[in-house]
Amino acid sequence: MQPPSLRPSANICTRPSPGKGRGVFTTRRIGVGQIIETAPVLVVPKKDVALITESFLGHYLFHTDNKKHLVIGLGFASLINHGENANAEFLISTESIIVRARRTIPSGTEVTIDYGWRAEEWALVGVGFPPPA
């Protein structure tokens, strides 16, 4: 299988996100189903999972789609904020995190993902439930 092309996207940038710190925003209109970014990942060795989970990096761990591995997303993938009505989704493998538009995203709009976290998980990062939209 050919590894995906891992190039920074010219279609997104980071900037302040009200109530969330920093966020990822579109620099042009993104169509439904369009790939926003293909970000490289670091596969976390099983022997290091507990150590990383207990550190601040634990908030940046992703399960691969097959649930067999944990990865840390590089690029913009780890900077995308939660949104209840998310406009994007992740496809996660040991090669990359693909961020894809779930619907058309206008230029200048924050890219969001539904993290799928429970109230207890939000509490661990110091956020009340429900989290800011």
Backbone as ProteinMPNN parsed JSONL, in Angstrom:
{"seq_chain_A": "MQPPSLRPSANICTRPSPGKGRGVFTTRRIGVGQIIETAPVLVVPKKDVALITESFLGHYLFHTDNKKHLVIGLGFASLINHGENANAEFLISTESIIVRARRTIPSGTEVTIDYGWRAEEWALVGVGFPPPA", "coords_chain_A": {"N_chain_A": [[0.832, -1.186, 0.0], [0.568, 2.186, -0.848], [1.992, 4.87, 0.945], [0.183, 7.721, 2.276], [0.247, 11.036, 0.837], [1.987, 13.439, 2.609], [1.617, 16.466, 3.14], [1.682, 19.887, 4.208], [-1.415, 21.619, 4.533], [-2.69, 24.173, 2.474], [-5.134, 25.136, 2.85], [-5.999, 25.634, 5.388], [-5.509, 27.296, 8.572], [-4.088, 28.372, 11.737], [-5.557, 30.182, 14.425], [-6.701, 32.465, 17.023], [-9.426, 31.088, 18.912], [-12.472, 31.895, 20.111], [-13.094, 31.32, 23.518], [-11.847, 28.851, 23.429], [-9.133, 28.92, 23.126], [-6.697, 28.265, 20.912], [-7.487, 27.588, 17.48], [-8.33, 25.743, 14.457], [-8.812, 27.012, 11.274], [-10.583, 27.49, 8.189], [-9.14, 28.609, 5.12], [-10.22, 28.905, 2.746], [-13.231, 27.991, 0.964], [-14.366, 24.729, 1.745], [-15.348, 21.773, 0.303], [-18.0, 19.327, 0.789], [-16.929, 16.167, 1.9], [-14.346, 16.637, 1.059], [-10.835, 16.335, 1.527], [-9.316, 17.841, 4.2], [-6.927, 17.896, 5.583], [-4.05, 15.78, 5.579], [-2.447, 14.395, 7.999], [0.713, 13.542, 9.433], [1.527, 10.871, 11.766], [2.637, 9.768, 15.019], [3.246, 6.604, 16.128], [2.375, 5.227, 19.173], [4.376, 3.345, 21.262], [3.385, 0.319, 22.879], [4.505, -0.077, 25.414], [4.828, 2.485, 26.342], [2.376, 3.676, 26.634], [0.913, 4.039, 29.132], [2.533, 5.9, 30.506], [2.468, 8.129, 28.756], [-0.286, 8.615, 28.659], [-0.775, 9.57, 31.209], [0.43, 12.022, 31.136], [0.35, 15.443, 29.831], [0.232, 14.961, 27.158], [-1.537, 12.914, 26.873], [-4.01, 13.92, 26.232], [-3.88, 14.224, 23.57], [-3.872, 11.871, 22.27], [-4.904, 9.464, 19.885], [-7.096, 6.848, 19.015], [-6.543, 4.374, 16.591], [-8.613, 3.7, 13.718], [-9.175, 0.976, 13.703], [-8.9, 0.376, 16.329], [-6.594, -0.783, 17.399], [-4.198, 0.493, 17.893], [-2.522, 3.321, 19.406], [-2.04, 6.687, 18.523], [-0.209, 9.749, 18.063], [-1.207, 12.707, 16.707], [0.308, 14.762, 14.302], [1.061, 17.868, 12.635], [-1.816, 19.875, 11.865], [-3.806, 18.363, 12.973], [-3.993, 17.699, 15.761], [-4.746, 20.079, 16.815], [-7.333, 20.696, 16.306], [-10.442, 21.712, 17.429], [-13.162, 20.575, 19.577], [-16.552, 20.173, 18.545], [-20.016, 20.238, 18.991], [-21.788, 20.044, 16.847], [-20.157, 19.046, 14.706], [-18.115, 19.853, 11.856], [-16.33, 18.336, 10.505], [-14.489, 15.209, 10.178], [-12.391, 12.576, 11.525], [-10.189, 10.196, 10.051], [-8.363, 7.593, 11.037], [-5.205, 6.075, 11.049], [-2.237, 3.986, 11.317], [-0.533, 5.317, 9.726], [-1.412, 7.918, 9.142], [-3.508, 10.783, 9.996], [-6.425, 11.53, 8.581], [-8.248, 14.334, 7.852], [-11.475, 15.114, 7.119], [-14.07, 16.877, 5.429], [-17.339, 16.945, 6.677], [-19.477, 18.277, 5.796], [-20.129, 21.121, 3.658], [-17.781, 23.662, 4.273], [-17.578, 26.97, 4.949], [-15.261, 29.566, 3.901], [-13.033, 30.85, 6.353], [-14.195, 29.68, 8.551], [-14.233, 27.876, 11.642], [-12.742, 24.693, 11.886], [-14.123, 21.777, 13.155], [-14.359, 18.858, 15.266], [-16.282, 16.167, 16.509], [-15.464, 15.015, 19.518], [-16.472, 12.865, 20.9], [-16.42, 12.38, 23.601], [-17.178, 11.46, 27.028], [-18.833, 12.904, 29.921], [-17.1, 12.53, 32.104], [-14.589, 12.403, 30.913], [-14.319, 14.975, 29.885], [-14.213, 16.352, 32.297], [-11.725, 15.539, 33.263], [-9.985, 17.101, 31.787], [-10.539, 19.535, 32.74], [-12.886, 20.815, 31.889], [-16.249, 21.781, 31.947], [-19.401, 19.993, 31.502], [-22.038, 20.285, 29.194], [-19.268, 20.729, 26.893], [-17.813, 23.868, 25.641], [-19.344, 24.915, 22.632]], "CA_chain_A": [[0.0, 0.0, 0.0], [1.323, 3.429, -0.973], [1.686, 5.799, 2.036], [-0.452, 8.949, 1.806], [1.076, 12.229, 0.713], [1.928, 14.193, 3.865], [2.006, 17.852, 2.899], [0.831, 20.843, 4.92], [-2.529, 22.128, 3.742], [-2.801, 25.633, 2.301], [-6.551, 25.456, 3.013], [-6.293, 25.878, 6.798], [-4.525, 28.029, 9.363], [-4.473, 28.473, 13.14], [-5.764, 31.527, 14.974], [-7.469, 32.366, 18.269], [-10.802, 30.608, 18.86], [-13.117, 32.39, 21.339], [-13.448, 30.339, 24.528], [-11.153, 27.574, 23.232], [-7.691, 29.102, 22.92], [-6.319, 28.272, 19.493], [-8.284, 26.684, 16.657], [-7.971, 25.576, 13.044], [-9.821, 27.69, 10.459], [-10.422, 27.353, 6.742], [-8.707, 29.809, 4.397], [-11.085, 28.929, 1.56], [-14.372, 27.083, 1.075], [-14.032, 23.308, 1.663], [-16.549, 21.038, -0.088], [-18.344, 18.102, 1.511], [-16.107, 15.016, 1.534], [-12.985, 17.028, 0.682], [-9.803, 16.158, 2.551], [-8.829, 19.113, 4.725], [-5.509, 17.674, 5.883], [-3.533, 14.447, 5.847], [-1.394, 14.686, 8.967], [1.505, 12.392, 9.88], [1.315, 10.457, 13.153], [3.625, 8.972, 15.744], [2.613, 5.453, 16.77], [2.843, 5.128, 20.554], [4.686, 1.964, 21.641], [2.531, -0.161, 23.976], [5.189, 0.082, 26.701], [4.8, 3.895, 26.728], [1.001, 4.191, 26.677], [0.546, 4.516, 30.473], [3.31, 7.111, 30.79], [1.961, 9.238, 27.938], [-1.667, 8.875, 29.066], [-0.756, 10.343, 32.453], [1.005, 13.347, 30.885], [-0.522, 16.309, 29.038], [0.099, 14.384, 25.818], [-2.669, 11.997, 26.876], [-5.153, 14.601, 25.604], [-3.623, 14.274, 22.132], [-3.807, 10.5, 21.761], [-6.012, 9.027, 19.053], [-7.177, 5.422, 18.678], [-6.713, 4.132, 15.154], [-9.975, 3.272, 13.415], [-9.344, -0.435, 14.057], [-8.748, 0.323, 17.8], [-5.442, -1.605, 17.775], [-3.022, 1.309, 18.206], [-2.679, 4.723, 19.775], [-1.12, 7.549, 17.784], [-0.236, 11.195, 18.317], [-1.296, 13.403, 15.431], [1.155, 15.927, 14.082], [0.359, 18.81, 11.767], [-2.915, 20.596, 12.5], [-4.809, 17.419, 13.477], [-4.132, 17.767, 17.217], [-5.189, 21.427, 17.206], [-8.737, 20.872, 15.945], [-11.304, 21.73, 18.613], [-14.432, 19.856, 19.627], [-17.793, 20.875, 18.228], [-21.185, 19.354, 19.08], [-22.291, 19.887, 15.481], [-18.867, 19.084, 14.012], [-18.155, 19.953, 10.387], [-15.283, 17.474, 9.946], [-14.29, 13.928, 10.844], [-11.066, 11.985, 11.427], [-9.955, 8.805, 9.652], [-7.083, 7.449, 11.729], [-4.456, 4.831, 10.845], [-0.863, 4.089, 11.809], [0.196, 6.13, 8.75], [-1.834, 9.321, 9.103], [-4.858, 11.191, 10.364], [-7.049, 12.272, 7.488], [-9.349, 15.178, 8.302], [-12.351, 15.241, 5.952], [-15.27, 17.687, 5.666], [-18.632, 16.24, 6.741], [-20.382, 19.131, 5.027], [-19.404, 22.28, 3.129], [-17.292, 24.557, 5.328], [-17.233, 28.25, 4.32], [-13.969, 30.184, 4.206], [-12.991, 31.581, 7.621], [-14.939, 28.932, 9.572], [-13.422, 26.953, 12.431], [-12.904, 23.261, 11.641], [-14.382, 21.109, 14.434], [-14.565, 17.413, 15.31], [-16.951, 15.707, 17.726], [-14.513, 14.114, 20.174], [-17.16, 11.676, 21.394], [-16.06, 12.169, 25.002], [-18.201, 11.469, 28.07], [-18.657, 13.986, 30.908], [-15.914, 12.25, 32.94], [-13.395, 12.736, 30.137], [-14.218, 16.444, 29.864], [-13.796, 16.778, 33.636], [-10.282, 15.296, 33.395], [-9.231, 18.205, 31.164], [-10.961, 20.778, 33.384], [-13.972, 21.45, 31.153], [-17.574, 21.32, 32.356], [-20.161, 19.327, 30.444], [-21.363, 20.061, 27.909], [-18.161, 21.644, 26.621], [-18.179, 24.971, 24.756], [-19.588, 24.469, 21.248]], "C_chain_A": [[0.875, 1.247, 0.0], [0.978, 4.356, 0.201], [1.067, 7.084, 1.482], [0.563, 10.085, 1.695], [0.892, 13.067, 1.973], [2.474, 15.6, 3.646], [1.123, 18.771, 3.716], [-0.256, 21.371, 3.982], [-2.506, 23.646, 3.679], [-4.234, 26.078, 2.55], [-6.953, 25.749, 4.448], [-5.171, 26.663, 7.456], [-4.966, 27.979, 10.827], [-4.648, 29.939, 13.491], [-6.584, 31.382, 16.249], [-8.92, 31.944, 18.017], [-11.479, 31.025, 20.164], [-13.555, 31.256, 22.275], [-12.696, 29.024, 24.436], [-9.641, 27.715, 23.124], [-7.394, 29.238, 21.444], [-7.193, 27.276, 18.748], [-7.76, 26.628, 15.243], [-9.136, 26.135, 12.217], [-9.525, 27.486, 8.977], [-9.968, 28.68, 6.141], [-9.435, 29.938, 3.07], [-12.227, 27.943, 1.8], [-13.888, 25.639, 0.866], [-15.334, 22.567, 1.359], [-16.757, 19.775, 0.732], [-17.503, 16.94, 0.981], [-14.673, 15.348, 1.178], [-12.027, 16.799, 1.853], [-9.246, 17.527, 2.918], [-7.336, 19.021, 5.009], [-5.246, 16.187, 5.982], [-2.296, 14.662, 6.707], [-0.614, 13.426, 9.315], [1.202, 12.079, 11.346], [2.567, 9.796, 13.71], [2.866, 7.837, 16.405], [3.226, 5.317, 18.158], [3.127, 3.658, 20.875], [3.854, 1.551, 22.86], [3.179, 0.057, 25.336], [5.134, 1.524, 27.207], [3.397, 4.472, 26.905], [0.653, 4.766, 28.05], [1.267, 5.822, 30.801], [2.757, 8.311, 30.03], [0.538, 9.605, 28.353], [-1.726, 9.748, 30.307], [-0.161, 11.732, 32.272], [0.003, 14.187, 30.096], [-0.708, 15.767, 27.626], [-1.055, 13.378, 25.731], [-3.905, 12.59, 26.218], [-5.02, 14.647, 24.088], [-3.454, 12.888, 21.522], [-5.068, 10.185, 20.966], [-5.947, 7.509, 18.915], [-7.271, 5.319, 17.167], [-8.124, 3.59, 14.939], [-10.218, 1.802, 13.763], [-9.144, -0.684, 15.551], [-7.547, -0.489, 18.274], [-4.238, -0.793, 18.228], [-3.441, 2.683, 18.704], [-1.633, 5.51, 19.008], [-1.244, 8.972, 18.307], [-0.218, 11.863, 16.958], [-0.384, 14.607, 15.397], [0.407, 16.87, 13.14], [-0.719, 19.547, 12.544], [-3.893, 19.664, 13.207], [-5.039, 17.529, 14.98], [-4.597, 19.129, 17.708], [-6.663, 21.67, 16.904], [-9.605, 20.711, 17.188], [-12.553, 20.889, 18.431], [-15.566, 20.77, 19.176], [-18.938, 19.887, 18.274], [-21.747, 19.049, 17.698], [-21.085, 19.969, 14.537], [-19.028, 19.11, 12.495], [-17.109, 19.074, 9.708], [-15.226, 16.167, 10.73], [-12.86, 13.466, 10.621], [-11.162, 10.575, 10.864], [-8.528, 8.528, 10.113], [-6.472, 6.075, 11.48], [-3.072, 4.998, 11.46], [0.009, 4.9, 10.853], [-0.132, 7.618, 8.869], [-3.184, 9.518, 9.772], [-5.369, 12.016, 9.194], [-8.221, 13.029, 8.078], [-10.185, 15.481, 7.065], [-13.607, 16.024, 6.338], [-16.522, 16.824, 5.648], [-19.7, 16.993, 5.967], [-19.554, 20.291, 4.486], [-19.037, 23.207, 4.28], [-16.886, 25.871, 4.647], [-15.837, 28.742, 4.726], [-14.066, 30.963, 5.512], [-13.688, 30.889, 8.773], [-13.992, 28.011, 10.34], [-13.773, 25.508, 12.069], [-13.081, 22.605, 13.007], [-14.653, 19.627, 14.217], [-15.368, 17.114, 16.567], [-16.027, 14.679, 18.366], [-15.172, 12.825, 20.67], [-16.847, 11.369, 22.855], [-17.292, 12.169, 25.895], [-17.884, 12.592, 29.064], [-17.395, 13.785, 31.749], [-14.621, 12.635, 32.216], [-13.215, 14.25, 30.038], [-13.737, 16.962, 31.215], [-12.297, 16.597, 33.838], [-9.448, 16.42, 32.793], [-9.719, 19.556, 31.676], [-12.066, 21.534, 32.662], [-15.282, 20.88, 31.658], [-18.297, 20.673, 31.193], [-21.521, 19.972, 30.357], [-20.263, 21.082, 27.7], [-18.624, 22.803, 25.742], [-18.33, 24.458, 23.316], [-18.631, 25.104, 20.274]], "O_chain_A": [[1.825, 1.338, 0.777], [-0.201, 4.614, 0.442], [1.378, 7.496, 0.364], [1.593, 10.089, 2.368], [-0.237, 13.37, 2.359], [3.637, 15.884, 3.931], [-0.059, 18.483, 3.907], [-0.028, 21.544, 2.784], [-2.328, 24.321, 4.692], [-4.529, 27.271, 2.472], [-8.11, 26.076, 4.714], [-4.041, 26.695, 6.97], [-6.095, 27.585, 11.121], [-3.984, 30.816, 12.937], [-7.106, 30.303, 16.533], [-9.553, 32.375, 17.053], [-11.089, 30.547, 21.229], [-14.289, 30.354, 21.874], [-12.885, 28.155, 25.287], [-8.939, 26.708, 23.039], [-7.794, 30.211, 20.804], [-7.594, 26.252, 19.3], [-6.853, 27.375, 14.874], [-10.293, 25.775, 12.434], [-8.374, 27.332, 8.571], [-10.37, 29.748, 6.604], [-9.296, 30.934, 2.36], [-12.18, 27.152, 2.742], [-13.116, 25.355, -0.05], [-16.316, 22.721, 2.084], [-15.813, 19.223, 1.297], [-17.379, 16.752, -0.229], [-13.857, 14.442, 1.008], [-12.369, 17.038, 3.011], [-8.769, 18.271, 2.061], [-6.576, 19.944, 4.715], [-6.107, 15.421, 6.415], [-1.24, 15.058, 6.215], [-1.204, 12.357, 9.476], [0.683, 12.926, 12.074], [3.433, 9.33, 12.969], [1.933, 8.083, 17.168], [4.448, 5.295, 18.304], [2.233, 2.818, 20.777], [3.647, 2.354, 23.77], [2.485, 0.344, 26.311], [5.37, 1.762, 28.392], [3.249, 5.634, 27.285], [0.141, 5.883, 28.126], [0.651, 6.751, 31.324], [2.597, 9.389, 30.601], [0.194, 10.786, 28.394], [-2.627, 10.575, 30.444], [-0.245, 12.55, 33.188], [-1.069, 13.702, 29.733], [-1.7, 16.081, 26.968], [-1.497, 13.034, 24.634], [-4.753, 11.858, 25.706], [-5.948, 15.064, 23.396], [-2.959, 12.745, 20.404], [-6.166, 10.597, 21.339], [-4.869, 6.947, 18.722], [-7.993, 6.087, 16.531], [-8.75, 3.084, 15.869], [-11.344, 1.423, 14.085], [-9.212, -1.829, 15.998], [-7.487, -0.852, 19.448], [-3.345, -1.331, 18.882], [-4.557, 3.142, 18.46], [-0.493, 5.073, 18.856], [-2.248, 9.346, 18.912], [0.677, 11.617, 16.149], [-0.317, 15.378, 16.354], [-0.78, 16.666, 12.885], [-0.563, 19.815, 13.735], [-4.734, 20.134, 13.973], [-6.183, 17.456, 15.428], [-4.82, 19.308, 18.905], [-7.188, 22.74, 17.214], [-9.518, 19.712, 17.901], [-12.948, 20.541, 17.318], [-15.536, 21.981, 19.399], [-18.86, 18.816, 17.672], [-22.137, 17.916, 17.419], [-21.011, 20.851, 13.681], [-19.93, 18.491, 11.93], [-17.006, 19.063, 8.481], [-15.828, 16.034, 11.796], [-12.194, 13.887, 9.676], [-12.106, 9.844, 11.164], [-7.587, 9.16, 9.632], [-7.122, 5.048, 11.671], [-2.772, 6.033, 12.055], [1.179, 5.142, 11.148], [0.742, 8.471, 8.721], [-3.9, 8.563, 10.073], [-4.814, 13.063, 8.863], [-9.086, 12.442, 8.728], [-9.684, 16.031, 6.084], [-14.14, 15.856, 7.435], [-16.739, 16.058, 4.708], [-20.7, 16.417, 5.538], [-18.38, 20.419, 4.834], [-19.86, 23.502, 5.147], [-15.947, 25.884, 3.851], [-15.316, 28.365, 5.776], [-15.055, 31.653, 5.757], [-13.77, 31.448, 9.868], [-13.066, 27.439, 9.764], [-14.945, 25.149, 11.96], [-12.287, 22.842, 13.917], [-15.106, 19.199, 13.156], [-15.151, 17.752, 17.597], [-15.83, 13.594, 17.82], [-14.499, 11.809, 20.84], [-16.993, 10.229, 23.297], [-18.31, 12.785, 25.579], [-16.79, 13.157, 29.042], [-16.701, 14.75, 32.071], [-13.678, 13.131, 32.833], [-12.092, 14.749, 30.101], [-12.944, 17.902, 31.274], [-11.661, 17.409, 34.511], [-8.327, 16.668, 33.238], [-9.365, 20.599, 31.126], [-12.179, 22.752, 32.798], [-15.432, 19.665, 31.79], [-17.871, 20.783, 30.043], [-22.131, 20.196, 31.402], [-20.311, 22.177, 28.261], [-19.705, 22.739, 25.158], [-17.521, 23.654, 22.852], [-18.702, 24.836, 19.075]]}, "name": "protein", "num_of_chains": 1, "seq": "MQPPSLRPSANICTRPSPGKGRGVFTTRRIGVGQIIETAPVLVVPKKDVALITESFLGHYLFHTDNKKHLVIGLGFASLINHGENANAEFLISTESIIVRARRTIPSGTEVTIDYGWRAEEWALVGVGFPPPA"}
